């Protein structure tokens, strides 16, 4: 479980870890905005390994130990006006890092799972690299369309200044944000959130972490509305969302499932924007069943079933 590294282009190094037997079915986990590879709960990783997966996870650009970008971060006004810097990277570039990692590991095809921004990257992999995608699971993510999946005003205020100048402040801000984003039915584990943040500070950009987050937000904005592209996804797709999500509104999950032919949409009551201890078992089960079962009708919330005309 130690950090390992591979090349992704001339000047980029991707940090990754693997769990399980390399002869088992490869499953790629892609973390969300601000989060490094250690953000995936260990119980979830262990559960996936127990289900027979070779679990691969990595640090996205500008978090953890993957090479940060050299481009200037967008200012607050640009982010507020949704006017991204054109010299920044986009979600397709981030997907390219994941493909480079699979190439490095000799993995021809993987089950791809992403949460939040990681879900957007996972969707991009499935749309642009269908031969590399055995299945797609998109967890509390969205399509990039302006009218869906938008954060609550209370969350926008908290995210306006994502940086912190000290380790203590970094930990405090992360715990407060996760408490804000936690659903009513699955409260956040504060001790685990603090432990994660302490490790992320040590592994990441530290005082420059705010700039890295701003560059990741820029990647989302630069990629725009990906609805049309998602119609290219052919892999079996599961869309998971909580009904108490304050940073990616549940409408983002509805739109994602509607854009991907045959996608199945499961809404978890009481879940917010966090893979809390109480929901890990169900998410592991849904991921596993998406890779093996053609029918999940007993899991799908009726009001989110797609029209046969879509």
N, C-alpha and C positions, 0 to 999 in steps of 0.2 A: 504493500500500500504506500510505498514511498514515491515521491515525485520523480517523474521521468520526463524526458524532453525529446522533441522531434523538430525537424525543420519544416517550415511552411513558407516557402519562398526564400528569397535571397537574404532578407534581413529580419525574418520573423522566426521565433522559437516558441513552440506550443508546449505547455506543461500539462501532463496527464497522469492519471493513475488507472490501474486495472484491478479488478477483483473477480475471482472465480477461475474456472478452468478454461484456458484458451481454446480447447476443443469444443466447448459449448457454444450455443448460439450467441453471436455478438449483439450487445445492446448498448447503444450510445446515449448517455445522459448529457443534456445541454442545459446549463444553469441560466438563471434570469438576470435582469438588470442589477448591477452592483455586486452580484454574488459570484463566489469562486467555486471550485469543484468540491470543496468541503461542505458546501451548503446542503448537499443531498444528505438526508438523515441516514445514519449508518444502519438503522433498522430496515430502511427501505432497500439499501444496497444488499444487505444480508438476505432479505426476503426475495429479491430478484435472483441472487446467486442460488438460493435454495430451490427456485423454480427452474433452474437449469440454464441461466444466462451467464455469459462472460461480460461483465459490466465494465464499460469504458467511460470515463468522465474526464473533463479537461477544463482548464481556465480559458474563458473567452478573452479577447483583446481587452487590455486596460483593467483587468482584475487579476489577482493572484500572481503567479510567476510566469505567465505568458508575456511575451514582449509587448510593451505598451506602444501606442501609436505616437508618432512625432508631430502630428498635425495639431494646430491650436484648437482648444475646445470652443464650442459655440457659447456666446454670452447668454445671460438670462433673457434678454429681450428677444434674441433670435429663437430661443426655445419657446418662449411665450407666444411668439407670432408664428411658430411652426415654419421658420425659414432656415433650413439647415445649411451649414457650410458645404459647398460643393467639393472641397478638397478632402473631406473626411471619408472614411470607409462606410460601407453600407452592410445590410444583412447578408447579401450575397458574398461579400468578402469574408464575413465571419463564417458563413457556411463553407467557404473554401478552406478555411483553417481546419474544420472538422473533416473534410474530405482528405486533406493532406495527412491528418492523423490516421485515418482508416488506411490510407495507402502505406503509411509507415508500418502499421501493424499487420499488413497483408490481409486486411479484411475487405472482401469483395462486396459484401452486402450486410447491413446491420438493421436491427430494429432501432428506430430513432425516437427518442422521448425528450421533449423539452418543456420547460415551465416558463411562463411569462415571455420575456424577450427570447429566452431559449426555445420556447414554442414557436416563435416567429422564425428563428433560425432553422429549427427542425422542419417547419413547413417549407422553407426555401430549399432545403436539401431534397425533400420529397418531390417538389415541383421541378427542380432543375437537374436533379440526379436520380431519376426514378429507378435506374438499374442498381443503385447502391442502397435503396430503401426497401427493406423487407416489410416493415409496417411503420406507421406514424401514430404517436400519441402526443397530442397537444394539450397541455395542462394550463388552465387559466391564462389563455393567450387570446390573440385577436388577429384581424386581417390587415390592419393599418388604415382602414376606412375611417374617415373623420367622424362619422355619425354613430359609430359603435365602439364599445370597449374603452370609453374614455374614463379617466380617473375622476373621482369625486373632488370637489373644490377643496375639501379639507386635506386630501392627499396631495394635491397640487401645491398647496402652501408648504407642506412638510418637505416636499421634494425640490423646492425652489433653490435651496442652498444645500446640496448633497454632501459637501465636504466637512471635514473636521480636522482641527490642527493638533489634537492630542489623542493618544490611545484611549484615554478615559472618556473623552467626548465622543469618539467614534463608537465605542461600545454602547454608551448611553443612547446615542441617536438611533443606533440600529435596534436596540431593545424597544425603545419608544415607538419606532415605526412599525415593528412587527406586532406590538400590542395593538396599535391602531388598525393594522390590516387583518388581524386574526378574526375569524368568524365567531358568531355567537355560540355555535355548537362545538367548536374545537379550539379552546383557548391555547395561546402560545405557551411553550415551555420557556419561561424567562431565563432560567439558568442555562439551558442549551443555547438560547439565542445569544446570551452574553459570552458563552464559551466560544461559539462560532466567531463572533465579532472580534474577540481577542486574537484568535488564530488568523483571521482574515487581515487584520491590521499588520501582523507580523509577516504574512505571506505577500501582501499587496503593495500598493503605491503609497500607503500611509498618508502623509500630508497632501500628496498629489491625487488622492483617490477621487476627490470631487471633480477634478479635470477629466479623469477616466470615465466617470459616470456620465458627465456631459457629452463626451465623445460617443458613448454607447447610445445615449438618447438621440444624438445627431444621426447615428446609423439608422435608427428606427424612422426618424422623420425623413431622412433622405430616401429611404426605400419606398415611402408613400403607401398608397393603397395597392395591396397585392391580391385583391379578390380575383381578378382575371387570371393571374398566374396560378392561383390555387386550383383552378379547374384542370390543370395539367397533372395533379396528383393522382396516381393510380394505385398506390399502396393501400392496404386495409388501414382505415383511419378511425381513431377514437379521440373524441374531444371531451375533456373533463373540465368542469367549471363549478365553482361554488356559487351559491345564491347570495352570498354576503361579501362579495369582492368589491373593495373600495379603490382599487388602483387599475384593474382591468374589469370594467363593468361586465356583467353576465351577457350583455348583448354581443360582446366580442366573441364569446363561445358560440352563440347562436349563429352569427354571421360566418364563422369559420366552418361549422358543420354544413351550413347551407351552400358554401362555395365549393366543397369537396364532394364529388359524386360518391354516394354510398357511405359517407361518414356517419358514425354513430355518436350521439351526444348524450352524455350522462351529467346531470346536475346533482351535486351533493348538497343537500340541505344543511345549512349552518356553517358551511366551509367558507372561509375568506381566502385571502391570498397567501396561504401558508400551508405547507405539507406538515401539519401538526401530528403529534403521536397518534391521536385517535383515528386518523384517517389513512394512515400508511397502509394498513392491511388491505383496505378496499382498493386503493390506488394500485398496489402491486397486483391484486387480483384482476383489475380491469386491464392493466397493461398486458398481463399474461394471457388473458382471454382474447384480447385483440390480436395476439400473434397466433392463436390456435383455433378460435371459434368463429364460424361464420354467422352466428346468431346470438345477439345480446339483447333480445327484445325485452327480457324480464328486467334488465337494468335501465333501459331508456325511460326517462321521464316523459310521459305522454305529451305534455304541452310543448316539448321541444322536438317532437318528431318532424322530420322534413316532409314537405308536400311532395306528392308523386310527380307534380308538374315541374319541380326544380331540377 
